[in-house]
């Protein structure tokens, strides 16, 4: 709810929080689902042996890294969707002549 007596910048701050929430929350849920599906079929230790055999990584670290990888990818997709769905800015150059 918008209050007419908000201090300057409070409305913009609220909009930023809503925008980031609209990007990060759905991507968090999607990353959780993607992690569950992916790791139902792939063991992080076997993935480590294939990709980084010289590293000592635990199964829990593999799950965590996988989740944050999925979250990054889905947050990027959500951010691009938000960017592309914004209404275009109206510039003086966009006004037809005549």
C-alpha positions as CSV (number, residue, x, y, z in Angstrom):
1,X,0.0,0.0,0.0
2,X,1.4,3.4,-1.0
3,X,1.4,6.2,1.5
4,X,1.3,9.7,0.2
5,X,3.5,10.8,3.1
6,X,6.4,8.4,2.4
7,X,9.8,9.9,2.7
8,X,11.6,10.6,-0.6
9,X,13.1,7.4,-2.0
10,X,10.8,5.1,0.0
11,X,8.7,4.3,-3.0
12,X,11.7,3.6,-5.2
13,X,13.2,1.4,-2.5
14,X,9.9,-0.5,-2.3
15,X,9.8,-1.0,-6.0
16,X,13.4,-2.3,-6.0
17,X,12.6,-4.8,-3.3
18,X,9.5,-6.0,-5.2
19,X,11.5,-6.3,-8.4
20,X,14.3,-8.3,-6.8
21,X,11.8,-10.4,-4.9
22,X,10.0,-11.1,-8.2
23,X,13.3,-12.3,-9.7
24,X,14.9,-14.1,-6.8
25,X,11.9,-15.9,-5.3
26,X,10.7,-17.8,-8.4
27,X,14.3,-18.6,-9.3
28,X,14.9,-20.0,-5.8
29,X,11.9,-22.3,-6.2
30,X,12.9,-23.3,-9.7
31,X,16.5,-24.0,-8.5
32,X,15.2,-26.2,-5.7
33,X,13.1,-28.2,-8.1
34,X,15.9,-28.5,-10.6
35,X,18.3,-29.6,-7.9
36,X,15.9,-32.3,-6.7
37,X,15.4,-33.6,-10.2
38,X,19.0,-33.4,-11.2
39,X,20.4,-35.0,-8.1
40,X,17.8,-37.7,-8.1
41,X,19.7,-39.1,-11.1
42,X,23.3,-37.8,-10.6
43,X,25.5,-38.4,-7.6
44,X,27.7,-35.4,-6.8
45,X,30.7,-37.7,-6.0
46,X,30.5,-39.3,-9.4
47,X,30.2,-35.9,-11.0
48,X,33.2,-34.8,-9.1
49,X,35.2,-37.8,-10.3
50,X,34.3,-37.0,-13.9
51,X,34.9,-33.3,-13.8
52,X,37.4,-32.5,-10.9
53,X,39.1,-35.8,-9.9
54,X,42.0,-34.0,-8.2
55,X,39.7,-32.0,-5.9
56,X,38.4,-33.2,-2.5
57,X,34.7,-32.2,-2.5
58,X,32.1,-33.7,-0.2
59,X,28.6,-34.8,-1.4
60,X,27.0,-31.9,0.6
61,X,29.3,-29.4,-1.1
62,X,28.3,-30.8,-4.5
63,X,24.6,-30.4,-3.6
64,X,25.2,-26.8,-2.5
65,X,27.3,-25.9,-5.5
66,X,24.7,-27.5,-7.8
67,X,21.8,-25.6,-6.1
68,X,23.6,-22.3,-6.4
69,X,24.5,-23.0,-10.0
70,X,20.8,-23.7,-10.8
71,X,19.8,-20.6,-8.8
72,X,22.2,-18.4,-10.8
73,X,20.9,-19.7,-14.1
74,X,17.2,-19.4,-13.2
75,X,17.8,-15.9,-11.7
76,X,19.4,-14.8,-14.9
77,X,16.5,-16.2,-16.9
78,X,14.0,-14.4,-14.6
79,X,16.0,-11.1,-14.8
80,X,16.0,-11.3,-18.6
81,X,12.3,-12.0,-18.6
82,X,11.7,-9.0,-16.3
83,X,13.9,-6.8,-18.5
84,X,12.2,-7.8,-21.7
85,X,8.7,-7.4,-20.3
86,X,9.2,-3.8,-19.2
87,X,7.2,-1.2,-21.1
88,X,9.4,0.7,-23.6
89,X,10.6,4.2,-22.6
90,X,8.9,7.0,-24.6
91,X,11.6,9.3,-26.0
92,X,11.1,12.3,-28.2
93,X,12.7,10.3,-31.0
94,X,9.8,7.8,-30.8
95,X,7.1,10.4,-31.4
96,X,6.0,10.3,-35.1
97,X,6.7,13.5,-37.1
98,X,3.8,15.5,-38.5
